[in-house]
Structures are given as C-alpha cells and as structure tokens.
Amino acid sequence: MTLQSPDLMHLFVAVTVLLVVAHTVGHLFLVLRQPPVIGEILGGLLLGPTVLGVFAPDAHKWLFPSSGPVAAGLGVLYEAGLLLLLFLSGREMVEHRGDGRGKSTASMALIGVVVPFAVGMFATRFVDVTELSGPQGTRTSVGLVFGIGVAVTSIPVISRIMLDLDILRTAFARTVLSIAVFEDVVLYVMLAVVLGLAQAKSGSSYGLWSLFHNNGAVPSTIYYVVASLVFFAVFLPFGRPLFRLLSIGPGSFIEKRSPTAFRLVFMLLMALTCVGLGINPVFGALLSGAVAARADMRVTNPERQASTAGAWEALKKFSLAFFVPLYFANVGVQLDLAHHFSALFFFAFLIMACLVKLGSIWVAARLAGEDNRAAVHFAVALNARGGPGIVLATVTLGAGVINEDFYTVLAMLSIVTSQIAGVWLYVYRREVADMARQAPAEPVLAASSGVAPSTKQV
C-alpha cells in the first residue's frame, strides 16, 4: 500500500491534530498538578466517538478512518508509541528497584498483588464473562485480565506525583515504588500467559510454532504459555550480558556512532525475538528497556556514563514529545462512552477494585508497623493504575481477549484511580511530606533503599 500525496496530507493532519490536543490538555493537567498522561487520554477522548463523533460525526470519520492507508499509518505510529512506552517503563522498573527491601516491604508487595488478583479472579464467578469477552477470550483469560485490572499499579503516575510533591527521593517514595515494581513484574508475566492463551485459541499461529503442522488446541496453548514464561525466565537474568556483548561486539560501531540508535535497535531485536517465538512483541520492548538500563548502571567510565545518559535522555524526550502522546491520545480516541460504556458495571467494578486494593495495602501496611495515616497514604498511592492499566486494556483488546465494553471499563478505571491518587496526595501533600521526612526512622521504610529515580513523565 503506497501513500499518495492526499493520503500523506490526511495522515499529517490527523497526527498534528492529535499531538496538539494531547499536549494542550496534558499541559493543562500539568499546570493543575495532576498526571499529564490523563490529560493526553482525555484529549483523545475529545476527538473520539464520545465527543467529536457525537457533535461532528463526519469530521470524526474523515479524521480517523477505520481502514485504508491513513488508518494503517496511524496504526504503525500507535504501535511504535506502545513499544517505546514499554521500553522506557522497563528502564524505570530497574531505576526504582530497591536494593535491600526488608521483609515488611516485601510482605506489603506480596499482599498488595496476591489479594487483589485473587479477589478479581473470584469476582468473575458472579459476572457473565461472555459479555466481556472478545473473539479470542475464554473464561480463564478474561478472568486473568479481570484480576490483573484489580491488582495493577502504575509506576510512572506515582513517580510523577511524588516528583511534584518533592518527595521522590525519600524512603517513603522508594518503598512505594519498590512495591509497584514487584507488582508490575508479576502482573506482566501474568499478562504474557493471557496473551499466550489468546494466541492459542486464535489458531493463526506465526513464528516458531507455525513450523509445526496440525497443531492441536492443547499443544498450542502449552507452547504459547511456556514460550512467554521462558522468554521472561531467560532474558531477565541473561539479557544484560547479551546487551553488553552486542555493544562491544557486532553492534559496537552502532554504539560508538549513536548510543541512542543502538538502544533502539536492541529494542527492535528483542521485539523481533518475540515475533519469532510467536508471542507479543511488547514483552521484548519491556525487557529490552530493563536489561539495557541494568547494563548501563554497571558502566564506570565517566565518558561512557555521559554517553549512555545522553542516549536515554534523547529517547525519553522524543518519545514523550511524539510517540507516547500519540499512543495515549489514541486510547482516548478508541473510548466510545456513547455506545460501549455501562455506567452501572463500571462503578461496581471501580468500587470493588478500589476497596480491594486500598484494603489489602492498608492491612499490609498496618501489619508492617505503619500508623493509620501512613497506611492510608500507601494505599492511595498504590491504587493508581495509570499506564500499565492502559497497556493491559489496549493489548488485550488488540489480542481479542476482551471486547470494547470491557476495554472502556479498564481504561476508565486507570484514568479515575490515577486522578484519585493525584488529588489525594496533593491535598495531603504537607502531611505526606512530613511523614516522608520522618520515614527513615520507621522499621518498614528504613529497610527500603533504591537508586536515585528518574523524572520520566508517562
């Protein structure tokens, strides 16, 4: 498919409108000291079927066609934004990882992910899963998405809020972010299982498994689930040596000429490895960011440290200026609150998810020795779902696991809970700051440590 001049013009208009609106609303949220990512999504919402589609349906259909070269071009940009978002998120997971978490912090992390996930899974017994399922969804896979949606936590949104509160480098913040890292790693692995189940059901195998003919449903399911888990098991511990080997061996000329380009190439190679295995490439982007960041943290040469830091800064700036806002704006464009939104189900899911997440973190914090007010602050901060919740919604919708109705609910859950965390911590910022300054004396917080985090805004 070739883009002719009218198609190029059409594509440029759509991209320009998306960027202008996303950055405008995102900046407004930033001025109001709220998570800018929520503004980017709401900017897309204004251009989608919920607002523009209602008041000017012809303009909406022309701006964002459902098929054709313009739709294909926008799709490529959205996918690039998703991969770069996961790549930067992988780096952030490493930077916010605690180096010496105590048993109390570990127990908070464990309770905070296991209890909400289990309750979410159990709740599907009282829900008609067929009304939430996509063409490739099953009771098991939709139930897993349900559980992940309840349990997931957003590192980027929390870190951005704490940055604006000037408590990002405190022990309180490190504890919260260490817990969020643990939760997200566990839940991304569970997401890999969900997508493996969906791929097996679809019957449209690609990559390594497609070489075997007459694949049955059971062998296909086993292969895709095992391949996803093996990918994590291999590249989490051995990805850093691979990155290092490529940077001083076959890819050394790229690393020397442009460290930024080398990291992009490494991300694409990891994504292509996933494609070769027949699993979703987003996991390659996530792990490539994590292992590249781990390798760069081991660099001791001052010149190379400056070079790698500059490469990450260049990637972050351009991604957050172009690709990532397009991705989040597209999330808003896909939200159709006029036709695919059940207010009753959403509020029931929102109340259940918040009560379970808040309750489990509060109980864990109290058991760890925190007072009531500190436990509440932990619970509210870790209730924000932000970017990971959005990724869960978009990836599972794209894989056919869930339908548009459930996609809308998951996306709105991420928006509302992130906004709640932002408002709560800003209103109580003085108390949070006082608690953070006193936190090193507390048993839980004294056991937590971590490297100086970045200030990435996603």
C-alpha positions as CSV (number, residue, x, y, z in Angstrom):
1,M,0.0,0.0,0.0
2,T,1.5,3.3,-1.1
3,L,0.7,6.6,0.5
4,Q,-0.2,9.2,-2.2
5,S,0.1,12.9,-1.6
6,P,-3.6,13.3,-0.5
7,D,-3.1,10.4,1.9
8,L,0.1,11.9,3.3
9,M,-1.7,15.2,3.8
10,H,-4.6,13.4,5.5
11,L,-2.1,11.5,7.8
12,F,-0.2,14.6,8.7
13,V,-3.4,16.5,9.6
14,A,-4.6,13.6,11.8
15,V,-1.2,13.4,13.6
16,T,-1.0,17.1,14.0
17,V,-4.5,17.4,15.5
18,L,-3.8,14.5,17.9
19,L,-0.5,16.0,19.1
20,V,-1.8,19.5,19.5
21,V,-4.9,18.4,21.5
22,A,-2.9,15.8,23.6
23,H,-0.2,18.2,24.5
24,T,-2.6,21.0,25.2
25,V,-4.8,19.0,27.6
26,G,-1.8,17.3,29.1
27,H,-0.2,20.7,29.8
28,L,-3.4,21.9,31.4
29,F,-3.3,18.9,33.8
30,L,0.4,19.6,34.5
31,V,-0.4,23.1,35.4
32,L,-3.2,21.8,37.7
33,R,-0.5,19.4,39.2
34,Q,-2.3,16.3,38.0
35,P,-1.0,13.4,36.0
36,P,-0.4,14.7,32.4
37,V,-1.0,11.3,30.9
38,I,-4.6,11.6,32.0
39,G,-4.8,14.8,30.1
40,E,-3.4,13.2,27.0
41,I,-6.0,10.5,27.1
42,L,-8.8,13.0,27.7
43,G,-7.5,15.0,24.7
44,G,-8.0,11.9,22.6
45,L,-11.4,11.4,24.1
46,L,-12.5,14.8,22.8
47,L,-11.5,13.7,19.3
48,G,-13.1,10.3,19.5
49,P,-16.6,9.0,19.1
50,T,-17.6,10.2,22.6
51,V,-17.4,13.9,21.8
52,L,-16.4,14.7,18.2
53,G,-18.2,11.6,16.9
54,V,-21.4,12.9,18.5
55,F,-21.3,16.5,17.5
56,A,-19.5,16.2,14.2
57,P,-19.6,12.6,13.1
58,D,-18.4,13.3,9.5
59,A,-15.4,15.1,10.7
60,H,-14.5,12.3,13.1
61,K,-14.9,9.6,10.4
62,W,-12.7,11.7,8.0
63,L,-10.0,12.4,10.6
64,F,-9.7,8.9,11.8
65,P,-10.8,6.4,9.1
66,S,-11.3,2.8,10.2
67,S,-9.5,1.4,7.1
68,G,-7.2,2.5,4.3
69,P,-3.6,3.9,4.1
70,V,-4.2,6.6,6.7
71,A,-5.5,4.1,9.2
72,A,-2.5,1.9,8.5
73,G,-0.1,4.8,9.0
74,L,-1.7,5.8,12.3
75,G,-1.6,2.2,13.4
76,V,2.1,2.0,12.9
77,L,2.6,5.2,14.9
78,Y,0.4,3.9,17.7
79,E,2.3,0.6,17.9
80,A,5.7,2.4,17.9
81,G,4.4,4.5,20.8
82,L,3.4,1.4,22.7
83,L,6.8,-0.3,22.2
84,L,8.6,2.9,23.3
85,L,6.4,3.3,26.3
86,L,7.2,-0.3,27.4
87,F,10.9,0.3,26.6
88,L,11.0,3.3,28.9
89,S,8.9,1.6,31.5
90,G,11.4,-1.3,31.6
91,R,14.1,1.2,32.4
92,E,12.0,2.8,35.1
93,M,11.4,-0.5,36.7
94,V,15.1,-1.0,37.1
95,E,15.7,2.5,38.4
96,H,13.1,2.3,41.0
97,R,14.0,-1.2,42.2
98,G,15.0,-1.3,45.8
99,D,18.4,-2.7,46.6
100,G,17.7,-4.0,50.0
101,R,14.0,-4.3,50.7
102,G,13.1,-5.7,54.1
103,K,10.7,-8.4,54.9
104,S,8.0,-5.8,55.8
105,T,8.2,-4.1,52.5
106,A,8.2,-7.5,50.7
107,S,5.1,-8.6,52.6
108,M,3.3,-5.4,51.6
109,A,4.2,-6.0,48.0
110,L,3.1,-9.7,48.2
111,I,-0.2,-9.0,49.9
112,G,-0.9,-6.0,47.7
113,V,-0.7,-8.1,44.5
114,V,-2.0,-11.5,45.6
115,V,-5.1,-10.5,47.4
116,P,-6.5,-8.1,44.7
117,F,-5.6,-10.5,42.0
118,A,-7.3,-13.4,43.8
119,V,-10.4,-11.4,44.6
120,G,-10.6,-10.1,41.0
121,M,-10.4,-13.7,39.7
122,F,-13.1,-14.8,42.2
123,A,-15.4,-12.0,41.2
124,T,-15.7,-13.4,37.7
125,R,-17.8,-16.1,39.2
126,F,-20.6,-13.6,39.6
127,V,-20.2,-11.9,36.2
128,D,-21.3,-13.1,32.7
129,V,-17.8,-13.4,31.2
130,T,-19.3,-13.8,27.7
131,E,-20.4,-10.1,27.8
132,L,-16.8,-9.0,28.4
133,S,-15.0,-11.5,26.2
134,G,-13.6,-10.8,22.7
135,P,-13.4,-13.3,19.9
136,Q,-10.3,-15.0,21.4
137,G,-11.3,-14.7,25.0
138,T,-12.1,-17.6,27.4
139,R,-13.4,-17.7,30.9
140,T,-9.8,-18.2,32.1
141,S,-8.2,-15.5,30.1
142,V,-10.9,-12.9,30.8
143,G,-10.7,-13.9,34.4
144,L,-7.0,-13.3,34.4
145,V,-7.5,-9.8,32.9
146,F,-10.1,-9.1,35.5
147,G,-7.7,-10.0,38.3
148,I,-4.8,-8.0,36.7
149,G,-7.0,-5.0,36.3
150,V,-7.8,-5.0,40.0
151,A,-4.2,-5.6,41.1
152,V,-2.1,-3.5,38.7
153,T,-0.2,-0.4,39.9
154,S,1.3,2.5,37.9
155,I,5.0,3.3,38.5
156,P,5.1,6.4,36.1
157,V,2.0,8.1,37.5
158,I,3.1,7.6,41.1
159,S,6.6,8.8,40.4
160,R,5.3,11.9,38.6
161,I,3.0,12.8,41.5
162,M,5.8,12.3,44.0
163,L,8.2,14.3,41.9
164,D,5.9,17.3,42.0
165,L,5.5,16.8,45.8
166,D,9.3,16.9,46.1
167,I,9.3,13.6,48.0
168,L,10.6,11.4,45.1
169,R,13.9,10.7,46.8
170,T,12.6,9.9,50.2
171,A,12.4,6.5,51.9
172,F,8.5,6.7,51.7
173,A,8.7,7.1,47.9
174,R,11.3,4.4,47.4
175,T,9.2,2.0,49.4
176,V,6.1,2.7,47.3
177,L,8.0,2.4,44.0
178,S,9.7,-0.8,45.1
179,I,6.3,-2.4,45.8
180,A,5.0,-1.1,42.5
181,V,8.0,-2.6,40.6
182,F,7.4,-6.0,42.2
183,E,3.7,-5.9,41.4
184,D,4.2,-4.9,37.8
185,V,6.8,-7.6,37.1
186,V,4.4,-10.3,38.4
187,L,1.4,-8.9,36.5
188,Y,3.3,-8.5,33.2
189,V,4.2,-12.2,33.5
190,M,0.5,-13.0,34.0
191,L,-0.3,-10.8,31.0
192,A,2.1,-12.9,29.0
193,V,0.0,-16.0,30.0
194,V,-3.2,-14.3,29.0
195,L,-1.8,-13.4,25.5
196,G,-0.5,-17.0,25.1
197,L,-3.9,-18.4,25.8
198,A,-5.4,-15.9,23.3
199,Q,-2.8,-16.8,20.6
200,A,-3.5,-20.5,21.0
201,K,-7.3,-20.0,20.6
202,S,-7.0,-17.8,17.6
203,G,-5.5,-20.7,15.5
204,S,-3.4,-18.2,13.5
205,S,0.0,-19.3,14.6
206,Y,3.1,-17.4,13.5
207,G,6.8,-17.7,14.3
208,L,8.4,-20.9,15.5
209,W,5.2,-22.7,16.3
210,S,3.8,-22.2,12.8
211,L,6.6,-24.6,11.5
212,F,4.7,-27.5,13.1
213,H,1.6,-28.6,11.2
214,N,-1.7,-29.9,12.5
215,N,-1.3,-28.2,15.9
216,G,-4.0,-29.1,18.4
217,A,-5.6,-26.6,20.8
218,V,-3.9,-28.1,23.9
219,P,-0.4,-28.3,22.5
220,S,-0.7,-24.7,21.1
221,T,-1.9,-23.4,24.5
222,I,1.0,-25.1,26.2
223,Y,3.5,-23.8,23.7
224,Y,2.4,-20.1,23.8
225,V,2.2,-20.0,27.6
226,V,5.5,-21.8,28.1
227,A,7.3,-19.7,25.4
228,S,6.1,-16.5,27.1
229,L,7.3,-17.6,30.6
230,V,10.6,-18.9,29.2
231,F,11.2,-15.6,27.5
232,F,11.0,-13.8,30.8
233,A,13.0,-16.5,32.6
234,V,15.8,-16.3,30.1
235,F,16.1,-12.6,29.4
236,L,15.6,-11.2,32.9
237,P,18.8,-12.8,34.2
238,F,20.8,-13.1,30.9
239,G,19.6,-10.0,29.0
240,R,22.2,-7.7,30.5
241,P,25.2,-9.8,29.3
242,L,23.7,-10.1,25.9
243,F,23.3,-6.3,25.7
244,R,26.9,-5.9,26.8
245,L,28.1,-8.4,24.3
246,L,26.4,-6.7,21.4
247,S,27.6,-3.3,22.5
248,I,31.3,-4.3,22.4
249,G,31.0,-6.9,19.6
250,P,28.8,-6.9,16.4
251,G,27.0,-3.7,17.3
252,S,29.9,-1.8,18.7
253,F,30.1,0.5,15.6
254,I,26.4,1.5,16.2
255,E,27.0,2.1,19.9
256,K,30.0,4.3,19.1
257,R,28.3,6.2,16.4
258,S,24.9,6.7,18.1
259,P,24.2,5.1,21.6
260,T,20.5,6.2,21.1
261,A,20.3,4.2,17.8
262,F,21.9,1.2,19.4
263,R,19.3,1.0,22.2
264,L,16.5,1.4,19.6
265,V,18.0,-1.4,17.5
266,F,18.3,-3.6,20.6
267,M,14.6,-3.0,21.5
268,L,13.6,-3.9,17.9
269,L,15.8,-7.1,18.1
270,M,14.1,-8.2,21.3
271,A,10.7,-7.4,19.8
272,L,11.6,-9.5,16.7
273,T,12.7,-12.3,19.0
274,C,9.2,-12.3,20.5
275,V,7.7,-12.3,17.0
276,G,9.9,-15.3,16.1
277,L,8.7,-17.1,19.1
278,G,5.1,-16.2,18.2
279,I,4.5,-14.1,21.3
280,N,3.5,-10.5,21.7
281,P,6.4,-8.1,20.9
282,V,5.5,-5.7,23.8
283,F,7.3,-8.1,26.2
284,G,10.5,-7.7,24.1
285,A,10.3,-3.9,24.4
286,L,9.7,-4.1,28.2
287,L,12.6,-6.5,28.9
288,S,14.9,-4.7,26.5
289,G,14.5,-1.5,28.5
290,A,15.1,-3.3,31.7
291,V,18.2,-5.1,30.6
292,A,19.7,-2.1,28.8
293,A,19.2,0.0,31.9
294,R,20.8,-2.7,34.1
295,A,23.8,-2.8,31.8
296,D,24.2,1.0,31.7
297,M,24.1,1.1,35.5
298,R,27.2,-1.0,35.6
299,V,29.2,1.4,33.4
300,T,32.0,3.1,35.4
301,N,33.8,5.1,32.7
302,P,32.7,8.7,33.1
303,E,32.7,9.3,29.3
304,R,30.6,6.3,28.7
305,Q,28.3,7.2,31.6
306,A,27.7,10.6,30.0
307,S,27.1,9.0,26.6
308,T,24.5,6.5,27.9
309,A,22.8,9.1,30.0
310,G,22.5,11.3,26.9
311,A,21.1,8.4,24.9
312,W,18.4,7.7,27.4
313,E,17.6,11.4,27.6
314,A,17.2,11.7,23.9
315,L,15.0,8.6,23.7
316,K,12.8,9.9,26.5
317,K,12.4,13.4,25.2
318,F,11.5,12.4,21.6
319,S,9.3,9.5,22.7
320,L,7.4,11.7,25.2
321,A,7.1,14.5,22.7
322,F,5.7,12.4,19.8
323,F,5.1,8.7,20.0
324,V,3.9,8.2,23.6
325,P,1.3,11.1,23.5
326,L,0.0,9.7,20.2
327,Y,-0.4,6.3,21.9
328,F,-2.3,7.7,24.9
329,A,-4.4,10.0,22.7
330,N,-5.3,7.0,20.6
331,V,-6.5,5.3,23.8
332,G,-8.9,8.2,24.2
333,V,-10.0,8.1,20.6
334,Q,-10.9,4.4,21.0
335,L,-13.0,5.1,24.0
336,D,-16.6,5.2,23.0
337,L,-18.6,6.2,26.1
338,A,-21.7,6.8,24.0
339,H,-22.0,3.2,22.8
340,H,-19.6,1.0,24.8
341,F,-19.9,2.1,28.3
342,S,-22.1,0.5,31.0
343,A,-22.1,3.1,33.9
344,L,-23.5,0.6,36.4
345,F,-20.9,-2.1,35.7
346,F,-18.1,0.5,35.7
347,F,-19.0,1.9,39.0
348,A,-19.4,-1.5,40.5
349,F,-16.0,-2.6,39.1
350,L,-14.4,0.7,40.3
351,I,-15.7,0.4,43.8
352,M,-14.7,-3.3,44.1
353,A,-11.3,-2.7,42.6
354,C,-10.6,0.3,44.8
355,L,-11.9,-1.3,48.0
356,V,-9.9,-4.4,47.5
357,K,-6.6,-2.7,46.5
358,L,-6.9,0.0,49.2
359,G,-7.9,-2.5,51.8
360,S,-5.1,-5.0,51.1
361,I,-2.4,-2.4,51.1
362,W,-3.8,-0.7,54.2
363,V,-3.9,-4.1,56.1
364,A,-0.4,-5.0,54.9
365,A,1.0,-1.6,56.0
366,R,-0.6,-1.9,59.4
367,L,0.8,-5.4,59.8
368,A,4.2,-3.9,58.9
369,G,4.0,-1.4,61.7
370,E,2.8,1.7,60.0
371,D,0.3,4.0,61.7
372,N,-3.2,4.5,60.2
373,R,-2.5,7.7,58.3
374,A,0.7,6.3,56.8
375,A,-1.1,3.1,55.8
376,V,-3.8,5.2,54.0
377,H,-1.2,7.2,52.1
378,F,0.5,3.9,51.0
379,A,-2.9,2.5,49.9
380,V,-4.0,5.5,47.9
381,A,-0.6,5.9,46.1
382,L,-0.6,2.2,45.1
383,N,-4.2,2.3,43.9
384,A,-3.2,4.4,40.8
385,R,-3.3,2.1,37.7
386,G,-2.2,4.7,35.1
387,G,0.0,3.5,32.2
388,P,0.1,-0.3,33.0
389,G,-3.6,-0.3,33.3
390,I,-3.9,1.3,29.9
391,V,-1.5,-1.1,28.4
392,L,-3.5,-4.0,29.8
393,A,-6.6,-2.7,28.2
394,T,-5.2,-1.9,24.8
395,V,-3.1,-5.1,24.4
396,T,-5.8,-7.4,25.4
397,L,-8.3,-5.6,23.2
398,G,-5.9,-5.9,20.3
399,A,-5.4,-9.6,21.0
400,G,-9.2,-10.2,21.0
401,V,-9.3,-11.3,24.7
402,I,-11.7,-8.6,25.7
403,N,-14.4,-6.6,23.9
404,E,-14.8,-2.8,23.6
405,D,-17.1,-2.6,26.6
406,F,-14.5,-4.1,29.0
407,Y,-11.8,-2.1,27.3
408,T,-13.7,1.1,28.2
409,V,-14.1,0.0,31.8
410,L,-10.4,-0.9,32.2
411,A,-9.3,2.4,30.6
412,M,-11.7,4.5,32.7
413,L,-10.6,2.6,35.8
414,S,-7.0,3.6,35.1
415,I,-8.0,7.2,34.5
416,V,-10.1,7.6,37.6
417,T,-7.8,5.8,40.1
418,S,-4.8,7.8,38.8
419,Q,-6.8,11.0,39.3
420,I,-7.8,10.0,42.8
421,A,-4.2,9.4,43.7
422,G,-3.2,12.7,42.3
423,V,-5.9,14.7,44.1
424,W,-5.4,12.9,47.4
425,L,-1.7,13.2,47.6
426,Y,-1.8,16.9,46.6
427,V,-4.4,17.7,49.1
428,Y,-2.5,16.0,51.8
429,R,0.9,16.9,50.5
430,R,2.1,18.6,53.7
431,E,1.2,15.5,55.8
432,V,2.8,13.2,53.2
433,A,6.0,15.3,53.1
434,D,6.2,15.3,57.0
435,M,5.7,11.5,57.0
436,A,8.3,11.1,54.3
437,R,10.9,13.1,56.3
438,Q,10.2,11.0,59.4
439,A,10.1,7.8,57.4
440,P,13.8,6.7,57.8
441,A,13.2,6.1,61.5
442,E,10.3,3.6,60.8
443,P,11.2,-0.1,60.5
444,V,9.5,-0.6,57.2
445,L,11.0,2.4,55.5
446,A,14.5,2.0,56.9
447,A,14.6,-1.4,55.3
448,S,13.9,0.1,51.9
449,S,16.6,1.5,49.6
450,G,17.0,2.4,46.0
451,V,18.9,4.2,43.4
452,A,18.0,7.8,42.6
453,P,15.0,7.6,40.3
454,S,14.4,9.4,37.1
455,T,11.8,12.0,36.5
456,K,10.2,10.4,33.4
457,Q,6.6,11.6,32.8
458,V,4.5,8.8,31.2
